[in-house]
Amino acid sequence: MNEVFKNWETYAKEIKKLSTKILGDTHVYGFGSVIKKKYSACSDIDILICSSSIPEKGLRRAEIIAEIRKELKLPYEFELHLLSLKKFKVYKKMFGKLKEIK
């Protein structure tokens, strides 16, 4: 499999650093096929960014994702998801297994 999947946690740590700089206190998780090690050529790498500073409005959310992607030059395989801490508590079970990035 390609190097991006093998090194996804290195990218995720950089996402954690930058998202903390942008949003303040954040929790960053990997989830989905990359955590289960059941990915294929069609898979993406799902990263969940949780913070009490996540805006509700869609445009600002898209701008945050674009800023992270641009600043880190993230490979296309990464799919970033933003959730407020309040919503994370509600939807946590939906994500299945999560791996917190420290």
Backbone as CSV, one residue per row, in Angstrom:
resi,resn,N_x,N_y,N_z,CA_x,CA_y,CA_z,C_x,C_y,C_z
1,MET,0.850,-1.177,0.000,0.000,0.000,0.000,0.892,1.235,0.000
2,ASN,0.342,2.352,-0.365,1.200,3.523,-0.514,1.693,4.076,0.826
3,GLU,2.733,4.873,0.745,3.397,5.413,1.934,2.506,6.307,2.785
4,VAL,1.539,6.973,2.168,0.635,7.852,2.921,-0.124,7.039,3.967
5,PHE,-0.616,5.867,3.583,-1.342,5.021,4.531,-0.420,4.479,5.611
6,LYS,0.785,4.128,5.236,1.739,3.605,6.219,2.126,4.663,7.240
7,ASN,2.158,5.919,6.817,2.612,7.017,7.677,1.487,7.962,8.092
8,TRP,0.259,7.503,8.088,-0.873,8.382,8.361,-0.773,9.056,9.723
9,GLU,-0.210,8.366,10.718,-0.132,8.950,12.062,0.833,10.140,12.121
10,THR,1.862,10.127,11.309,2.781,11.270,11.238,2.023,12.492,10.733
11,TYR,1.233,12.318,9.675,0.399,13.404,9.168,-0.613,13.840,10.230
12,ALA,-1.208,12.873,10.910,-2.243,13.177,11.908,-1.676,14.016,13.050
13,LYS,-0.437,13.777,13.432,0.190,14.581,14.488,0.368,16.022,14.031
14,GLU,0.693,16.217,12.763,0.814,17.571,12.209,-0.562,18.243,12.132
15,ILE,-1.585,17.472,11.801,-2.955,17.993,11.790,-3.339,18.435,13.203
16,LYS,-2.986,17.640,14.194,-3.268,17.979,15.594,-2.600,19.300,15.976
17,LYS,-1.321,19.455,15.635,-0.597,20.687,15.971,-1.236,21.909,15.337
18,LEU,-1.519,21.815,14.039,-2.072,22.967,13.329,-3.506,23.258,13.768
19,SER,-4.313,22.232,13.969,-5.696,22.472,14.393,-5.728,23.101,15.784
20,THR,-4.780,22.751,16.648,-4.689,23.367,17.971,-4.304,24.840,17.839
21,LYS,-3.414,25.135,16.906,-3.021,26.528,16.657,-4.218,27.352,16.159
22,ILE,-5.045,26.757,15.308,-6.189,27.458,14.720,-7.360,27.559,15.703
23,LEU,-7.660,26.449,16.396,-8.889,26.344,17.186,-8.691,26.380,18.696
24,GLY,-7.475,26.320,19.150,-7.251,26.188,20.587,-7.252,24.710,20.956
25,ASP,-7.773,24.389,22.101,-7.784,23.002,22.577,-8.544,22.099,21.610
26,THR,-7.882,21.063,21.124,-8.526,20.122,20.207,-8.223,18.684,20.614
27,HIS,-9.091,17.811,20.165,-8.886,16.366,20.237,-8.949,15.885,18.806
28,VAL,-7.958,15.113,18.393,-7.891,14.634,17.016,-7.857,13.106,17.055
29,TYR,-8.669,12.506,16.189,-8.799,11.049,16.139,-8.703,10.554,14.710
30,GLY,-8.129,9.389,14.552,-8.229,8.656,13.298,-9.349,7.643,13.470
31,PHE,-10.077,7.364,12.386,-11.125,6.349,12.458,-11.336,5.729,11.088
32,GLY,-12.126,4.690,11.048,-12.441,4.044,9.779,-11.450,2.943,9.412
33,SER,-11.321,2.713,8.117,-10.544,1.567,7.622,-9.068,1.633,7.987
34,VAL,-8.501,2.819,8.099,-7.073,2.915,8.418,-6.800,2.433,9.841
35,ILE,-7.736,2.658,10.758,-7.587,2.189,12.142,-7.716,0.668,12.199
36,LYS,-8.642,0.156,11.410,-8.883,-1.291,11.386,-7.850,-2.039,10.557
37,LYS,-7.003,-1.257,9.849,-5.997,-1.833,8.938,-6.659,-2.688,7.869
38,LYS,-7.804,-2.201,7.400,-8.554,-2.898,6.347,-8.795,-1.948,5.182
39,TYR,-7.785,-1.188,4.824,-7.937,-0.224,3.746,-7.547,-0.836,2.409
40,SER,-8.026,-0.220,1.359,-7.729,-0.660,-0.006,-7.321,0.558,-0.829
41,ALA,-7.094,0.346,-2.102,-6.711,1.443,-2.997,-7.799,2.507,-3.087
42,CYS,-9.033,2.149,-2.762,-10.160,3.095,-2.830,-10.434,3.789,-1.496
43,SER,-9.683,3.465,-0.463,-9.936,4.010,0.877,-9.434,5.434,1.017
44,ASP,-9.990,6.117,2.014,-9.449,7.406,2.422,-8.992,7.273,3.870
45,ILE,-8.392,8.328,4.383,-7.915,8.345,5.763,-8.762,9.364,6.503
46,ASP,-9.653,8.868,7.343,-10.594,9.733,8.060,-9.961,10.270,9.333
47,ILE,-9.980,11.603,9.454,-9.458,12.282,10.634,-10.569,13.163,11.199
48,LEU,-10.850,12.983,12.476,-11.882,13.750,13.167,-11.210,14.770,14.076
49,ILE,-11.569,16.042,13.892,-11.050,17.129,14.715,-12.197,17.642,15.580
50,CYS,-12.027,17.563,16.900,-13.063,17.996,17.841,-12.531,19.157,18.675
51,SER,-13.375,20.177,18.826,-13.011,21.335,19.630,-14.272,22.092,20.006
52,SER,-14.233,22.750,21.143,-15.368,23.600,21.508,-15.406,24.843,20.623
53,SER,-14.347,25.097,19.858,-14.274,26.263,18.968,-14.707,25.975,17.534
54,ILE,-15.175,24.772,17.257,-15.631,24.449,15.901,-16.870,25.281,15.608
55,PRO,-16.848,26.066,14.537,-18.023,26.890,14.210,-19.172,26.045,13.661
56,GLU,-20.367,26.531,13.866,-21.561,25.847,13.358,-21.780,26.116,11.868
57,LYS,-21.366,27.292,11.399,-21.598,27.695,10.014,-20.691,26.929,9.063
58,GLY,-21.261,26.477,7.961,-20.545,25.656,6.995,-19.369,26.324,6.322
59,LEU,-19.488,27.608,5.976,-18.410,28.282,5.254,-17.140,28.360,6.088
60,ARG,-17.237,28.751,7.325,-16.045,28.848,8.178,-15.433,27.474,8.410
61,ARG,-16.284,26.466,8.518,-15.798,25.096,8.684,-14.980,24.682,7.460
62,ALA,-15.506,24.996,6.265,-14.798,24.675,5.020,-13.469,25.430,4.947
63,GLU,-13.464,26.673,5.425,-12.235,27.465,5.424,-11.179,26.847,6.343
64,ILE,-11.596,26.340,7.483,-10.658,25.690,8.414,-10.058,24.452,7.772
65,ILE,-10.893,23.642,7.167,-10.401,22.436,6.494,-9.439,22.813,5.372
66,ALA,-9.804,23.813,4.577,-8.947,24.258,3.470,-7.612,24.777,3.996
67,GLU,-7.638,25.520,5.092,-6.405,26.054,5.682,-5.477,24.926,6.125
68,ILE,-6.026,23.916,6.779,-5.223,22.778,7.240,-4.644,22.035,6.046
69,ARG,-5.480,21.756,5.051,-5.032,21.031,3.856,-3.908,21.789,3.152
70,LYS,-4.094,23.101,2.995,-3.113,23.918,2.270,-1.804,24.043,3.049
71,GLU,-1.903,24.386,4.323,-0.715,24.606,5.155,0.148,23.347,5.237
72,LEU,-0.496,22.192,5.370,0.237,20.938,5.536,0.478,20.205,4.221
73,LYS,-0.085,20.741,3.134,0.024,20.072,1.826,-0.416,18.602,1.954
74,LEU,-1.595,18.428,2.566,-2.098,17.071,2.821,-2.370,16.327,1.523
75,PRO,-1.974,15.081,1.473,-2.319,14.247,0.317,-3.839,14.095,0.199
76,TYR,-4.290,13.834,-1.002,-5.725,13.737,-1.269,-6.419,12.641,-0.482
77,GLU,-5.679,11.674,0.014,-6.287,10.551,0.747,-6.938,10.970,2.063
78,PHE,-6.554,12.117,2.593,-7.084,12.547,3.888,-8.451,13.188,3.758
79,GLU,-9.371,12.739,4.610,-10.722,13.302,4.704,-10.857,13.850,6.114
80,LEU,-10.967,15.178,6.210,-11.048,15.824,7.522,-12.502,16.073,7.902
81,HIS,-12.828,15.787,9.156,-14.174,15.972,9.696,-14.058,16.854,10.936
82,LEU,-14.952,17.821,11.062,-14.962,18.720,12.215,-16.227,18.513,13.035
83,LEU,-16.069,18.430,14.351,-17.217,18.317,15.256,-16.950,19.117,16.519
84,SER,-17.977,19.793,17.000,-17.858,20.439,18.306,-17.787,19.335,19.361
85,LEU,-17.243,19.655,20.512,-17.171,18.659,21.587,-18.556,18.196,22.004
86,LYS,-19.509,19.115,21.990,-20.890,18.779,22.346,-21.457,17.731,21.374
87,LYS,-21.264,17.961,20.092,-21.772,17.007,19.096,-20.986,15.704,19.125
88,PHE,-19.705,15.776,19.433,-18.891,14.563,19.523,-19.453,13.617,20.573
89,LYS,-19.870,14.153,21.701,-20.436,13.315,22.762,-21.685,12.584,22.283
90,VAL,-22.463,13.229,21.418,-23.685,12.634,20.885,-23.370,11.579,19.825
91,TYR,-22.418,11.881,18.934,-22.148,11.024,17.773,-20.997,10.043,17.953
92,LYS,-20.351,10.042,19.112,-19.147,9.245,19.323,-19.306,7.778,18.917
93,LYS,-20.408,7.176,19.275,-20.621,5.754,18.970,-20.707,5.496,17.469
94,MET,-21.149,6.490,16.722,-21.293,6.341,15.280,-19.941,6.078,14.595
95,PHE,-18.863,6.587,15.173,-17.562,6.473,14.541,-16.897,5.115,14.754
96,GLY,-17.416,4.319,15.655,-16.782,3.036,15.928,-15.461,3.250,16.642
97,LYS,-14.499,2.448,16.304,-13.182,2.519,16.947,-12.494,3.827,16.557
98,LEU,-11.977,4.516,17.567,-11.242,5.771,17.368,-9.838,5.626,17.938
99,LYS,-8.879,6.250,17.266,-7.528,6.293,17.812,-7.169,7.749,18.030
100,GLU,-7.016,8.137,19.310,-6.686,9.526,19.608,-5.234,9.801,19.268
101,ILE,-5.020,10.955,18.653,-3.683,11.400,18.278,-3.169,12.312,19.388
102,LYS,-2.036,11.990,19.911,-1.441,12.772,21.021,-0.410,13.742,20.498
